[in-house]
Amino acid sequence: MNISLSNEERNLIARSWVRYQSGSQPSYLSGNRTPEPDYKKVLSLDGDIWPYEDSPFDVLYDLNYDAPDIAYDIVLRIAEITDDERLLAYLAAGPLEALISHHDEAEKYLTKFKKLVATSAKHKHLLSMVWF
């Protein structure tokens, strides 16, 4: 699949992922009768317009498999914009782990990430939270 996202679109996904993970979302499991929110309304604030039907979590998850280079770039952008320990743990145990541990090209992304770890305490900390 050939997906192309501009820098602004990538930044929007990163900002929205942080915003989404910072809030308290109810579980939308089958037993829960709470309707899933309209993400276009929920996330379209502070000048951002969320163009996707799915949550930022789901959009980034799909990119991990459909456009892993873009997902990797967005993961790095998320790491740049937050120092919240809980969000960094979610980032490490979710999208980053999927790329560097469970992806078909995991070795490629792990090698790239190790280069960042050598010069960045934050990236080293993120890597320490990934389950291999």
C-alpha positions as CSV (number, residue, x, y, z in Angstrom):
1,M,0.0,0.0,0.0
2,N,1.4,3.4,-1.0
3,I,0.5,6.0,1.7
4,S,1.9,9.5,1.7
5,L,1.3,11.9,4.6
6,S,2.6,15.5,4.7
7,N,4.6,16.8,7.7
8,E,1.5,18.6,8.9
9,E,-0.6,15.4,8.7
10,R,2.1,13.5,10.6
11,N,2.2,16.2,13.2
12,L,-1.6,16.2,13.5
13,I,-1.6,12.5,14.2
14,A,1.2,12.8,16.8
15,R,-0.6,15.7,18.6
16,S,-3.9,14.0,18.4
17,W,-2.4,10.7,19.7
18,V,-1.1,12.5,22.7
19,R,-4.4,14.3,23.3
20,Y,-6.4,11.1,22.9
21,Q,-4.1,9.1,25.2
22,S,-4.1,11.9,27.8
23,G,-7.9,11.7,28.2
24,S,-9.8,9.0,29.9
25,Q,-11.5,6.9,27.2
26,P,-14.2,4.4,28.3
27,S,-13.7,0.9,27.0
28,Y,-15.7,0.2,23.9
29,L,-15.8,-3.5,24.3
30,S,-18.9,-5.4,23.2
31,G,-20.5,-5.5,26.6
32,N,-20.2,-1.7,27.0
33,R,-23.3,0.2,25.9
34,T,-21.5,3.5,25.7
35,P,-21.4,4.7,22.1
36,E,-18.0,5.2,20.6
37,P,-17.3,8.9,20.3
38,D,-17.3,10.9,17.0
39,Y,-13.5,11.4,16.8
40,K,-13.9,14.2,14.2
41,K,-15.7,16.2,16.9
42,V,-13.8,15.0,19.9
43,L,-10.3,15.7,18.4
44,S,-11.0,18.8,16.3
45,L,-9.9,21.5,18.7
46,D,-7.0,23.9,19.2
47,G,-7.0,24.6,15.4
48,D,-6.7,20.9,14.6
49,I,-9.3,19.2,12.3
50,W,-9.3,15.4,12.8
51,P,-10.0,13.9,9.3
52,Y,-10.3,10.3,10.3
53,E,-13.2,8.2,11.4
54,D,-11.0,6.1,13.8
55,S,-9.1,7.2,16.9
56,P,-5.5,8.3,16.7
57,F,-4.6,5.0,18.4
58,D,-6.2,3.0,15.6
59,V,-4.8,5.3,12.8
60,L,-1.3,4.8,14.1
61,Y,-1.8,1.1,14.6
62,D,-2.9,0.7,11.0
63,L,0.1,2.8,9.8
64,N,2.4,0.4,11.6
65,Y,1.5,-2.2,9.0
66,D,0.4,-0.2,6.0
67,A,3.1,2.5,6.1
68,P,5.7,1.5,8.8
69,D,8.2,4.3,7.8
70,I,5.5,6.9,8.4
71,A,4.4,5.2,11.7
72,Y,8.1,5.2,12.8
73,D,8.3,8.9,12.1
74,I,5.1,9.6,14.0
75,V,6.4,7.6,17.0
76,L,9.5,9.8,17.0
77,R,7.3,13.0,16.8
78,I,5.2,11.8,19.7
79,A,8.3,11.2,21.8
80,E,9.4,14.8,21.0
81,I,6.2,16.4,22.1
82,T,5.6,14.7,25.4
83,D,7.5,14.0,28.6
84,D,4.5,12.5,30.3
85,E,5.7,9.1,31.8
86,R,2.4,7.4,31.3
87,L,2.2,8.5,27.6
88,L,5.8,7.4,27.0
89,A,5.0,4.0,28.5
90,Y,1.9,3.7,26.2
91,L,4.1,4.7,23.2
92,A,6.8,2.2,24.1
93,A,4.5,-0.7,24.8
94,G,2.3,0.0,21.8
95,P,3.4,1.5,18.5
96,L,7.1,1.4,19.2
97,E,7.0,-2.2,20.4
98,A,4.9,-3.2,17.3
99,L,7.6,-1.7,15.0
100,I,10.8,-2.9,16.7
101,S,9.7,-6.2,18.1
102,H,6.6,-7.6,16.2
103,H,6.9,-6.2,12.7
104,D,8.1,-8.1,9.7
105,E,10.9,-5.5,9.3
106,A,11.5,-5.3,13.1
107,E,15.3,-5.5,12.8
108,K,15.3,-2.5,10.4
109,Y,13.4,-0.3,12.9
110,L,15.3,-1.6,15.9
111,T,18.6,-0.7,14.3
112,K,17.4,2.8,13.5
113,F,16.1,3.3,17.0
114,K,19.3,2.0,18.6
115,K,21.2,4.9,16.8
116,L,18.9,7.3,18.7
117,V,19.4,5.5,21.9
118,A,23.1,6.0,21.7
119,T,22.6,9.8,21.9
120,S,19.3,10.3,23.7
121,A,18.3,9.4,27.3
122,K,14.6,9.7,26.4
123,H,14.9,7.2,23.6
124,K,17.0,4.9,25.8
125,H,14.2,5.2,28.4
126,L,11.6,4.4,25.7
127,L,13.5,1.3,24.6
128,S,13.7,0.1,28.2
129,M,9.9,-0.1,28.3
130,V,9.5,-2.3,25.2
131,W,8.9,-5.9,25.7
132,F,10.9,-8.1,23.4
